[in-house]
Amino acid sequence: MTDSVPAVQFRNLTDLSQIQQDIWISLQRSVTARDCGWRLPVLATRSGDTVRQRTVVLRRVDAATGCLFAHTDLRSPKVAQLLADARTSLLFYDHSAATQLVVTALASVHTDDTLAADFWESEPVSSLRGYLGPHSPGSPADQPNSNLPAEFLGRVPERGELTPARINFAVIRFEVKAIEWLHLSRQGNLRAVFPATHTSGDGEIFGGWLHP
């Protein structure tokens, strides 16, 4: 982590307004907290009658608009799946906080717009090296390999060397539609749902308790 403050924490487990605020604060902290479970959510997509799941990295959080962001290889199967059906969910769990989120969202894929350009320019080079891979992620291989050009094995490229990778880069924007929160405790589990993503202008909270 970047500081001593736990990424996921809740100040009042009985106040829906406080819980909702702390969800978004914790999500924002998780972007840079490498040891936080919420930094690595599981993304679910549908391919025909099959649901596919994989871990992604939470790259940015915009609480004001209720959006989460990740980036991925444009050639990845999940991109085609999201373009075919934008409905998706993200599963977050942090062991230290014993707290789970199930986020329902609509996904959009960005490649050639200002959002994608901003991510490309602002992300560290180490996070972009994988897009230099000559083969599509998930395609068959004859032997174990990292899908990196030989000249980049064992070293982080200079930013100028990433130019060929730009064509493979895509940002996924998740417009959050609902968040289901579950806190596990020996004293009794707690569960709530927030159909809206954030407070309205007058501070009104949309949410309610569920039986665990």
Phi, psi and omega in degrees: 000162181276343177210186185273356181281126178303140182295317182250116178206152182229128187275335181210111186276005179240002183249109183301319180299314181293320179299315180298316178298317183290331175301311184287324175298316181293322177298317179296318178296327185293339180301322184253355181270097188293338180263011181267131179298330180290347178288340185235072180287162175262123180263130178250134175227165180248136174232098186066236178266006184251133174266127180253143179229145176200158179276136173236169179255127175288117187257333183200151178226132176239093183294330183296324180257355180069044183234144174243155185223143171220167170231159189204170175283128181302334181276355182293142179304330182295333179295312178298323180293318179289327177292328179282328181210105186286347180288129184207175174217155178234131179252121179246137172214130176242118185294319184295327179263354181050045185228132181244144170236136167246112185255121174265133187210165168252129185257143171230145184252131184235130183233316188241017182256185183293329179296312179297319180296320179296316178296317182300320182281332187263339181288145177295150182302323181299334179276348184253350185303323184298338181284356174281353183305131181285343184246151179295137177302132180089356178283153183300146178229147180284336183203166179300133176201161184268000182055042174236144173302146186305326184289349181249006176290127176078008177211152177272127182290161169287154183302323179296335179282352181276353186310315180295341182278343186302325182295338182266000189266134177218144175256136175253123177256124180254112176273108187290131178253330179201150176231125173253124186251134178225123177247125182264134182205146176294336178281352181130130180287154178231145185215139179211161178230142180236096182298326175267162188268338184200174182289151175283178183299330181266011176086005181293141180251134176250112181181174179194161180278150175234155171285131180296000000 
